Amino acid sequence: MIAFLTLELRIEAAHSLKDKRQVVRSLKDKLRASFNIAVAELEVSDLWQRATIGVVSISGSRDYLRGLMENVERSATRIANNAGAEITDSFIEYY
């Protein structure tokens, strides 16, 4: 099984692409350090206050993946809030 979590972020504190990149990089690095997952920015755009993050993991157990992605989402919400961002939408897909 493959689980794919998509996180939509709004970064109110970002006033430049540099501010946006700092928040996104911090979120990606902290999630990678805490969980055994792959993380990447999707749909890279020049909008300073919007970002889309993709998180992927593979396991033989769908239940494990569901729990992992829920934990990743909770952690991402906490990390984003501490960085001045907000997760506006998220969804999980399984393949």
N, CA, C and O of each residue as an XYZ file, in Angstrom:
380
protein
N       0.838     -1.184      0.000
C       0.000      0.000      0.000
C       0.884      1.249      0.000
O       1.970      1.270      0.580
N       0.382      2.280     -0.667
C       1.033      3.584     -0.695
C       0.038      4.610     -0.179
O      -1.110      4.642     -0.623
N       0.471      5.454      0.763
C      -0.366      6.539      1.281
C       0.228      7.855      0.819
O       1.436      8.075      0.906
N      -0.646      8.732      0.325
C      -0.224     10.040     -0.168
C      -1.056     11.105      0.536
O      -2.272     11.176      0.356
N      -0.392     11.928      1.338
C      -1.040     13.012      2.081
C      -0.704     14.331      1.405
O       0.465     14.627      1.156
N      -1.723     15.119      1.108
C      -1.525     16.442      0.531
C      -1.938     17.485      1.552
O      -3.026     17.407      2.122
N      -1.070     18.463      1.783
C      -1.329     19.542      2.729
C      -1.302     20.873      1.983
O      -0.326     21.191      1.304
N      -2.364     21.636      2.110
C      -2.429     22.977      1.535
C      -2.132     23.965      2.656
O      -2.783     23.931      3.700
N      -1.159     24.841      2.449
C      -0.769     25.804      3.483
C      -1.054     27.235      3.059
O      -0.939     27.601      1.889
N      -1.427     28.024      4.045
C      -1.502     29.477      3.870
C      -0.487     30.059      4.841
O      -0.514     29.767      6.037
N       0.410     30.888      4.312
C       1.498     31.442      5.116
C       1.286     32.948      5.201
O       1.821     33.705      4.392
N       0.511     33.371      6.174
C       0.152     34.788      6.321
C       1.368     35.664      6.589
O       1.409     36.819      6.166
N       2.360     35.117      7.291
C       3.523     35.916      7.686
C       4.517     36.112      6.539
O       5.460     36.891      6.672
N       4.320     35.422      5.424
C       5.264     35.515      4.307
C       5.044     36.801      3.522
O       3.940     37.082      3.055
N       6.112     37.573      3.388
C       6.061     38.815      2.609
C       6.983     38.745      1.399
O       7.142     39.722      0.667
N       7.594     37.568      1.197
C       8.471     37.358      0.054
C       8.587     35.853     -0.194
O       8.186     35.044      0.643
N       9.135     35.494     -1.342
C       9.366     34.077     -1.618
C      10.374     33.480     -0.635
O      10.303     32.294     -0.313
N      11.305     34.294     -0.164
C      12.283     33.829      0.821
C      11.583     33.424      2.121
O      11.919     32.396      2.708
N      10.618     34.221      2.572
C       9.840     33.880      3.777
C       9.085     32.574      3.568
O       9.057     31.718      4.453
N       8.475     32.425      2.398
C       7.722     31.205      2.089
C       8.645     29.997      2.111
O       8.333     28.984      2.738
N       9.777     30.102      1.430
C      10.714     28.979      1.357
C      11.220     28.568      2.732
O      11.423     27.383      2.999
N      11.420     29.544      3.597
C      11.909     29.252      4.950
C      10.885     28.406      5.719
O      11.249     27.434      6.380
N       9.620     28.777      5.628
C       8.562     28.028      6.316
C       8.425     26.633      5.723
O       8.348     25.650      6.460
N       8.393     26.539      4.405
C       8.225     25.248      3.736
C       9.409     24.331      4.023
O       9.221     23.149      4.313
N      10.619     24.862      3.946
C      11.812     24.053      4.215
C      11.809     23.542      5.652
O      12.125     22.378      5.902
N      11.457     24.399      6.583
C      11.410     24.003      7.986
C      10.393     22.880      8.200
O      10.678     21.901      8.889
N       9.224     23.025      7.614
C       8.175     22.004      7.752
C       8.650     20.676      7.163
O       8.516     19.633      7.802
N       9.195     20.706      5.969
C       9.666     19.479      5.324
C      10.763     18.810      6.141
O      10.719     17.599      6.357
N      11.736     19.575      6.594
C      12.861     19.013      7.355
C      12.397     18.391      8.665
O      12.846     17.304      9.028
N      11.509     19.066      9.373
C      11.035     18.542     10.662
C      10.192     17.289     10.483
O      10.282     16.367     11.294
N       9.375     17.238      9.437
C       8.575     16.036      9.193
C       9.470     14.856      8.821
O       9.255     13.742      9.298
N      10.467     15.093      7.976
C      11.400     14.017      7.594
C      12.156     13.486      8.813
O      12.378     12.282      8.939
N      12.544     14.384      9.699
C      13.317     13.979     10.879
C      12.474     13.179     11.868
O      13.003     12.342     12.601
N      11.165     13.432     11.892
C      10.293     12.798     12.875
C       9.656     11.496     12.394
O       9.309     10.639     13.206
N       9.501     11.345     11.087
C       8.784     10.196     10.535
C       9.586      9.598      9.384
O      10.413     10.279      8.778
N       9.342      8.345      9.088
C       9.987      7.663      7.966
C       9.143      7.886      6.711
O       8.434      6.987      6.260
N       9.231      9.106      6.149
C       8.381      9.507      5.036
C       9.195     10.291      4.006
O      10.298     10.759      4.286
N       8.628     10.420      2.821
C       9.178     11.301      1.794
C       8.297     12.545      1.744
O       7.071     12.439      1.770
N       8.916     13.725      1.673
C       8.187     14.998      1.687
C       8.710     15.880      0.562
O       9.917     15.971      0.340
N       7.784     16.531     -0.151
C       8.191     17.434     -1.227
C       7.157     18.540     -1.388
O       5.978     18.363     -1.081
N       7.629     19.692     -1.880
C       6.697     20.759     -2.225
C       6.141     20.455     -3.609
O       6.895     20.172     -4.540
N       4.829     20.514     -3.739
C       4.151     20.275     -5.002
C       3.638     21.599     -5.546
O       3.459     22.558     -4.795
N       3.407     21.649     -6.829
C       2.810     22.834     -7.440
C       3.544     24.106     -7.022
O       2.929     25.055     -6.536
N       4.842     24.117     -7.214
C       5.645     25.277     -6.849
C       5.134     26.493     -7.615
O       5.019     26.469     -8.841
N       4.833     27.541     -6.883
C       4.332     28.757     -7.529
C       5.008     29.978     -6.920
O       5.698     29.889     -5.905
N       4.795     31.103     -7.559
C       5.372     32.350     -7.080
C       4.455     33.061     -6.089
O       4.718     34.203     -5.710
N       3.385     32.395     -5.669
C       2.506     32.995     -4.670
C       3.186     32.891     -3.310
O       3.521     31.796     -2.856
N       3.383     34.020     -2.674
C       4.121     34.054     -1.411
C       3.398     33.365     -0.272
O       4.038     32.806      0.619
N       2.093     33.395     -0.286
C       1.359     32.938      0.886
C       0.648     31.605      0.694
O      -0.207     31.251      1.505
N       0.973     30.870     -0.338
C       0.362     29.563     -0.594
C       1.443     28.533     -0.884
O       2.441     28.831     -1.540
N       1.232     27.316     -0.386
C       2.145     26.213     -0.677
C       1.373     24.906     -0.587
O       0.404     24.793      0.164
N       1.809     23.930     -1.355
C       1.239     22.588     -1.310
C       2.373     21.620     -1.027
O       3.392     21.618     -1.719
N       2.187     20.794      0.002
C       3.196     19.824      0.425
C       2.634     18.425      0.225
O       1.481     18.158      0.565
N       3.449     17.535     -0.325
C       3.068     16.135     -0.488
C       3.909     15.250      0.409
O       5.121     15.432      0.528
N       3.247     14.282      1.043
C       3.917     13.338      1.937
C       3.547     11.926      1.476
O       2.373     11.635      1.247
N       4.546     11.051      1.342
C       4.313      9.694      0.858
C       5.005      8.688      1.765
O       6.107      8.922      2.261
N       4.322      7.553      1.968
C       4.929      6.438      2.686
C       4.383      5.132      2.104
O       3.294      5.090      1.532
N       5.171      4.073      2.266
C       4.795      2.754      1.754
C       4.845      1.757      2.904
O       5.761      1.781      3.725
N       3.838      0.875      2.948
C       3.806     -0.170      3.972
C       2.904     -1.300      3.488
O       2.108     -1.123      2.566
N       3.035     -2.439      4.108
C       2.155     -3.564      3.803
C       0.819     -3.455      4.510
O      -0.105     -4.210      4.208
N       0.705     -2.525      5.452
C      -0.501     -2.392      6.267
C      -1.182     -1.045      6.039
O      -0.593      0.009      6.278
N      -2.421     -1.095      5.577
C      -3.179      0.136      5.392
C      -3.468      0.799      6.741
O      -3.464      2.027      6.833
N      -3.718      0.011      7.780
C      -3.977      0.569      9.110
C      -2.759      1.337      9.626
O      -2.896      2.415     10.205
N      -1.580      0.779      9.414
C      -0.354      1.472      9.824
C      -0.236      2.809      9.093
O       0.050      3.838      9.705
N      -0.459      2.782      7.781
C      -0.359      4.006      6.984
C      -1.380      5.048      7.418
O      -1.067      6.237      7.474
N      -2.591      4.613      7.724
C      -3.628      5.555      8.171
C      -3.188      6.246      9.460
O      -3.290      7.467      9.577
N      -2.701      5.469     10.424
C      -2.229      6.043     11.685
C      -1.035      6.960     11.484
O      -0.953      8.030     12.086
N      -0.104      6.531     10.627
C       1.081      7.340     10.344
C       0.681      8.680      9.740
O       1.156      9.723     10.188
N      -0.178      8.667      8.737
C      -0.565      9.906      8.063
C      -1.358     10.830      8.987
O      -1.237     12.051      8.892
N      -2.160     10.261      9.869
C      -2.871     11.093     10.851
C      -1.874     11.760     11.795
O      -2.029     12.934     12.133
N      -0.855     11.017     12.219
C       0.183     11.593     13.083
C       0.986     12.669     12.346
O       1.306     13.712     12.915
N       1.305     12.406     11.082
C       2.037     13.391     10.280
C       1.209     14.662     10.146
O       1.738     15.764     10.284
N      -0.084     14.515      9.878
C      -0.959     15.687      9.728
C      -1.024     16.505     11.020
O      -0.955     17.734     10.979
N      -1.154     15.836     12.153
C      -1.183     16.547     13.443
C       0.132     17.285     13.686
O       0.141     18.444     14.101
N       1.231     16.599     13.424
C       2.541     17.210     13.617
C       2.745     18.382     12.660
O       3.266     19.423     13.059
N       2.339     18.222     11.408
C       2.475     19.293     10.415
C       1.659     20.516     10.821
O       2.099     21.650     10.629
N       0.485     20.291     11.376
C      -0.354     21.401     11.836
C       0.348     22.172     12.941
O       0.359     23.403     12.940
N       0.930     21.448     13.877
C       1.641     22.083     14.995
C       2.875     22.846     14.490
O       3.108     23.985     14.896
N       3.652     22.227     13.619
C       4.858     22.865     13.083
C       4.486     24.109     12.278
O       5.120     25.155     12.418
N       3.461     23.995     11.439
C       3.030     25.131     10.613
C       2.563     26.283     11.490
O       2.922     27.436     11.249
N       1.770     25.977     12.498
C       1.275     27.038     13.390
C       2.431     27.757     14.087
O       2.401     28.978     14.239
N       3.435     27.014     14.506
C       4.604     27.626     15.158
C       5.415     28.485     14.196
O       6.127     29.394     14.622
N       5.309     28.199     12.892
C       6.068     28.951     11.891
C       5.260     30.097     11.289
O       5.732     30.771     10.374
N       4.046     30.324     11.793
C       3.222     31.409     11.270
C       2.402     31.022     10.054
O       1.992     31.887      9.280
N       2.161     29.734      9.879
C       1.373     29.244      8.747
C       0.163     28.474      9.262
O       0.042     28.193     10.454
N      -0.724     28.143      8.337
C      -1.938     27.405      8.694
C      -2.216     26.385      7.600
O      -2.114     26.698      6.414
N      -2.567     25.169      7.995
C      -2.972     24.161      7.017
C      -4.455     24.380      6.745
O      -5.293     24.204      7.629
N      -4.766     24.763      5.518
C      -6.150     25.088      5.166
C      -6.916     23.886      4.651
O      -8.145     23.861      4.715
N      -6.197     22.875      4.133
C      -6.866     21.688      3.618
C      -5.879     20.535      3.612
O      -4.673     20.736      3.466
N      -6.395     19.339      3.770
C      -5.554     18.148      3.686
C      -6.405     16.968      3.264
O      -7.593     16.903      3.580
N      -5.802     16.048      2.557
C      -6.508     14.821      2.211
C      -5.500     13.705      1.984
O      -4.354     13.938      1.597
N      -5.964     12.485      2.237
C      -5.120     11.299      2.129
C      -5.692     10.394      1.041
O      -6.900     10.171      0.960
N      -4.796      9.884      0.219
C      -5.180      8.912     -0.814
C      -4.361      7.655     -0.603
O      -3.202      7.719     -0.193
N      -4.973      6.501     -0.889
C      -4.293      5.211     -0.762
C      -4.290      4.516     -2.119
O      -5.286      4.539     -2.841
N      -3.170      3.905     -2.454
C      -3.046      3.169     -3.716
C      -2.534      1.783     -3.451
O      -2.360      1.000     -4.385
